[in-house]
Amino acid sequence: MKKLYQTGAAVMAAAVLFTGAYQYRSHKLQSELANQILRFHVIANSDTKADQELKLKVRDEIGAYLGKELADVGDLEECEQAVSARLAQIENCAREVIAKEGYDYTAEAMIGEVDFPKKTYGNYTFPKGNYRALKVVIGSGRGENWWCVMYPNLCFSGSVYEVIDENSQKELQAVLTEEEYAEIMAEGEIKVRFKYLEAVLEKVRKLMDGQ
């Protein structure tokens, strides 16, 4: 029994160290990424099926517009300036779709700090934290949101938003350091290992409690 407790204590200590290292790593990566990307955030009026479908139609219209307008931007500052100069047009895009679909919701577009949870986009996982983003709110903005990375361009390279093509991957690699790029690719794998470790810890706790 003593050996069991010693083993359990060692496993739990290792878990604490792993958790601390993982949290530090994620926080550091988030801070670095936040200074290099601009995200695109669309929030639905509600979680009804109709409002969620409307959100995606608004996304598509804004995406088609910004895809052309941002085609030649060269860096993050230029991208944000271009988006800021077009906020009225972005709102008009959203309102036209909303009216066409038979709704009278408002639409508001802004650039600012948004607190994102951890998000996975294709093969890339972005840590939770504050990021600059173009935020488009439909109506009351109480529904589930949709997001992507506007700069570097992971949003508008094709019609299938959830697939990151080769050109988008190259754009992301060009902006990030090799270490940062590897980190966002590895985040998903770390998350899986973290869940596995939690399961192991739970078994250890049960054994130590005599369950």
Solvent accessible surface area in square Angstrom, and as a share of the most:
residue,aa,sasa,rsa
1,M,158,0.71
2,K,150,0.64
3,K,160,0.68
4,L,59,0.29
5,Y,96,0.37
6,Q,102,0.46
7,T,72,0.42
8,G,1,0.01
9,A,56,0.43
10,A,62,0.48
11,V,39,0.23
12,M,65,0.29
13,A,55,0.43
14,A,57,0.44
15,A,4,0.03
16,V,106,0.61
17,L,135,0.67
18,F,67,0.28
19,T,37,0.21
20,G,37,0.35
21,A,63,0.49
22,Y,28,0.10
23,Q,112,0.50
24,Y,146,0.56
25,R,79,0.29
26,S,17,0.11
27,H,123,0.55
28,K,87,0.37
29,L,4,0.02
30,Q,15,0.07
31,S,48,0.31
32,E,54,0.24
33,L,0,0.00
34,A,22,0.17
35,N,118,0.60
36,Q,39,0.17
37,I,1,0.00
38,L,0,0.00
39,R,0,0.00
40,F,0,0.00
41,H,12,0.05
42,V,0,0.00
43,I,21,0.11
44,A,0,0.00
45,N,23,0.12
46,S,28,0.18
47,D,87,0.45
48,T,77,0.45
49,K,156,0.66
50,A,49,0.38
51,D,7,0.04
52,Q,39,0.18
53,E,80,0.36
54,L,4,0.02
55,K,12,0.05
56,L,67,0.33
57,K,91,0.39
58,V,0,0.00
59,R,29,0.11
60,D,63,0.33
61,E,73,0.33
62,I,0,0.00
63,G,3,0.03
64,A,60,0.47
65,Y,51,0.19
66,L,0,0.00
67,G,23,0.22
68,K,164,0.70
69,E,67,0.30
70,L,16,0.08
71,A,75,0.58
72,D,134,0.69
73,V,34,0.19
74,G,57,0.55
75,D,71,0.37
76,L,41,0.20
77,E,117,0.53
78,E,77,0.35
79,C,1,0.00
80,E,35,0.16
81,Q,107,0.48
82,A,16,0.13
83,V,0,0.00
84,S,53,0.34
85,A,76,0.59
86,R,59,0.22
87,L,46,0.23
88,A,63,0.49
89,Q,79,0.35
90,I,0,0.00
91,E,31,0.14
92,N,74,0.38
93,C,18,0.11
94,A,0,0.00
95,R,110,0.40
96,E,114,0.51
97,V,16,0.09
98,I,2,0.01
99,A,69,0.54
100,K,172,0.73
101,E,65,0.29
102,G,69,0.66
103,Y,71,0.27
104,D,135,0.70
105,Y,55,0.21
106,T,97,0.56
107,A,2,0.01
108,E,99,0.44
109,A,8,0.06
110,M,63,0.28
111,I,32,0.16
112,G,19,0.18
113,E,110,0.49
114,V,15,0.09
115,D,108,0.56
116,F,4,0.02
117,P,77,0.49
118,K,59,0.25
119,K,41,0.17
120,T,84,0.49
121,Y,3,0.01
122,G,41,0.40
123,N,102,0.52
124,Y,3,0.01
125,T,3,0.02
126,F,0,0.00
127,P,2,0.01
128,K,146,0.62
129,G,17,0.16
130,N,82,0.42
131,Y,1,0.00
132,R,85,0.31
133,A,0,0.00
134,L,0,0.00
135,K,54,0.23
136,V,0,0.00
137,V,27,0.15
138,I,1,0.01
139,G,22,0.21
140,S,63,0.40
141,G,22,0.21
142,R,200,0.73
143,G,12,0.11
144,E,109,0.49
145,N,50,0.26
146,W,22,0.08
147,W,19,0.07
148,C,0,0.00
149,V,0,0.00
150,M,5,0.02
151,Y,29,0.11
152,P,1,0.01
153,N,41,0.21
154,L,4,0.02
155,C,2,0.01
156,F,32,0.13
157,S,50,0.33
158,G,44,0.42
159,S,106,0.69
160,V,94,0.54
161,Y,23,0.09
162,E,98,0.44
163,V,95,0.54
164,I,17,0.09
165,D,52,0.27
166,E,113,0.51
167,N,100,0.51
168,S,1,0.01
169,Q,59,0.26
170,K,114,0.49
171,E,71,0.32
172,L,0,0.00
173,Q,94,0.42
174,A,89,0.69
175,V,42,0.24
176,L,10,0.05
177,T,76,0.44
178,E,160,0.72
179,E,112,0.50
180,E,12,0.05
181,Y,32,0.12
182,A,58,0.45
183,E,29,0.13
184,I,0,0.00
185,M,78,0.35
186,A,26,0.20
187,E,0,0.00
188,G,28,0.27
189,E,108,0.48
190,I,3,0.02
191,K,81,0.35
192,V,102,0.59
193,R,122,0.45
194,F,46,0.19
195,K,120,0.51
196,Y,155,0.59
197,L,38,0.19
198,E,86,0.38
199,A,51,0.40
200,V,46,0.26
201,L,18,0.09
202,E,78,0.35
203,K,138,0.58
204,V,19,0.11
205,R,101,0.37
206,K,94,0.40
207,L,100,0.50
208,M,34,0.15
209,D,101,0.52
210,G,65,0.63
211,Q,149,0.66
